[in-house]
Structure formats: C-alpha cells, structure tokens
Amino acid sequence: MERSPQIFLRRIPEANRTDFVIKHEGAWVTNMTLEQKPDGDMAPSSLSLSDLEAQALTDRLWSAGFRPSEGSGSAGALAATERHLADMRKLVFPPETKITHYRNNWGVVPCSDG
C-alpha cells in the first residue's frame, strides 16, 4: 500500500518565505522537474493529497499565520457577522436625537442649549 506524502512547513521570516519539505515513502523530495507540454496536454500531478491531508496542510498554514486574503472562510464569515451586528445596533439603538424645537400650547418653540 502506497503511503501518502507528508508535508512539513519551515517558516523563514527574515527571507519572507515558507519552505515546503515533502517526505514520501521514507524518502525526501529534493527536486521537482519542469517539463514543457503542448497546450491541451494533461500533465501528471505534481503532488496529490487526500482531503484529510489537504486539511492538515491548511491547518499547518493557519498555525504558521497564513489567512485567506479575500476574506473567505471563518475569518470572512466573522467579519460579515460583525458588520451585520453593527447595522442591527444602528436600527435598535439609534444615536441620540438632539431636540432643537418643542411644541407647547402656543406653537413651536426653539430649545435653548443651556
């Protein structure tokens, strides 16, 4: 039975880079070959991960501090919820309205500030 590759992350902050280190069936992947293919030809997979392994890689990237840039996923959902709550607060708790005039038995009278 073929074992799936293991992917490790090595953060190098001073170089603003993350290295991916891959181990497969007891051997380390050290080189990847680039081949020119005519347009339309199907290239073999460079790396294949099961859904569970892809999730583990995503979790490792998250632990290393990477987040989706377009705001999707949990972070995006939270931001949308926060915006919704802010809108709801405006509806339920409108800003205090300053009263500038009031009506009495003799008509509309301006209010004094003091």
C-alpha positions as CSV (number, residue, x, y, z in Angstrom):
1,M,0.0,0.0,0.0
2,E,1.4,3.4,-1.0
3,R,1.7,5.9,1.8
4,S,0.7,9.5,1.2
5,P,3.3,12.2,1.2
6,Q,4.0,14.1,4.4
7,I,4.3,17.9,4.0
8,F,6.2,20.0,6.6
9,L,6.4,23.8,6.7
10,R,9.6,25.6,7.5
11,R,9.0,29.4,8.1
12,I,11.9,31.7,7.2
13,P,10.6,35.1,8.3
14,E,13.8,37.0,7.6
15,A,13.5,35.9,4.0
16,N,9.7,36.4,3.9
17,R,9.4,32.8,2.7
18,T,7.9,29.4,3.7
19,D,9.7,26.3,2.6
20,F,7.6,23.1,2.0
21,V,9.5,19.9,2.8
22,I,8.0,16.7,1.5
23,K,8.6,13.2,2.6
24,H,7.2,10.2,0.7
25,E,7.6,6.5,1.4
26,G,10.6,7.3,3.6
27,A,12.4,9.5,1.0
28,W,12.7,13.2,0.9
29,V,11.6,15.1,-2.2
30,T,14.6,17.2,-3.2
31,N,13.9,18.3,-6.8
32,M,10.9,18.8,-9.0
33,T,11.3,18.6,-12.7
34,L,9.8,21.2,-15.1
35,E,8.7,19.9,-18.5
36,Q,7.3,21.8,-21.4
37,K,4.0,20.3,-22.6
38,P,1.9,21.4,-25.6
39,D,-1.2,23.3,-24.7
40,G,-4.1,21.0,-24.1
41,D,-1.9,18.1,-22.9
42,M,-2.7,16.8,-19.5
43,A,0.4,16.9,-17.2
44,P,0.8,14.4,-14.4
45,S,0.0,15.6,-10.9
46,S,2.9,17.4,-9.2
47,L,1.5,16.5,-5.7
48,S,-1.6,14.6,-4.7
49,L,-3.2,14.9,-1.3
50,S,-6.3,13.2,0.2
51,D,-8.9,15.5,1.7
52,L,-7.6,14.8,5.2
53,E,-4.0,15.6,4.2
54,A,-5.1,18.8,2.4
55,Q,-7.0,19.8,5.6
56,A,-3.8,19.1,7.7
57,L,-1.8,21.3,5.3
58,T,-4.4,24.0,5.6
59,D,-4.2,23.7,9.4
60,R,-0.4,23.9,9.4
61,L,-0.5,27.0,7.2
62,W,-3.1,28.6,9.6
63,S,-0.8,27.8,12.6
64,A,2.0,29.4,10.7
65,G,0.0,32.6,10.5
66,F,-1.4,32.4,7.0
67,R,-5.0,33.6,6.4
68,P,-7.2,33.8,3.3
69,S,-6.6,37.1,1.6
70,E,-10.1,37.7,0.1
71,G,-11.9,37.2,3.4
72,S,-13.5,33.8,2.8
73,G,-13.9,31.1,5.3
74,S,-14.3,31.6,9.1
75,A,-12.5,35.0,9.1
76,G,-14.7,36.3,6.3
77,A,-17.8,35.0,7.9
78,L,-16.9,36.6,11.2
79,A,-16.3,40.0,9.5
80,A,-19.7,39.7,7.8
81,T,-21.3,38.9,11.1
82,E,-19.7,41.9,12.8
83,R,-20.9,44.2,10.0
84,H,-24.4,42.8,10.4
85,L,-24.3,43.3,14.1
86,A,-23.2,46.9,13.7
87,D,-26.1,47.5,11.3
88,M,-28.5,45.9,13.7
89,R,-27.2,48.1,16.6
90,K,-27.9,51.2,14.5
91,L,-31.5,50.1,14.0
92,V,-32.2,49.1,17.6
93,F,-30.1,51.7,19.3
94,P,-30.3,54.8,17.1
95,P,-27.9,57.6,18.0
96,E,-29.4,60.1,20.5
97,T,-31.5,62.6,18.6
98,K,-30.9,66.2,19.7
99,I,-34.2,68.1,20.2
100,T,-34.0,71.5,18.7
101,H,-37.7,72.5,19.0
102,Y,-40.7,71.5,21.0
103,R,-44.4,72.1,20.7
104,N,-46.4,73.6,23.5
105,N,-49.9,75.2,23.7
106,W,-48.7,78.3,21.9
107,G,-46.8,76.7,19.0
108,V,-43.3,75.5,18.2
109,V,-40.6,76.9,20.5
110,P,-36.8,76.6,19.9
111,C,-35.0,74.9,22.7
112,S,-32.1,76.6,24.5
113,D,-28.7,74.8,24.6
114,G,-28.2,75.5,28.2
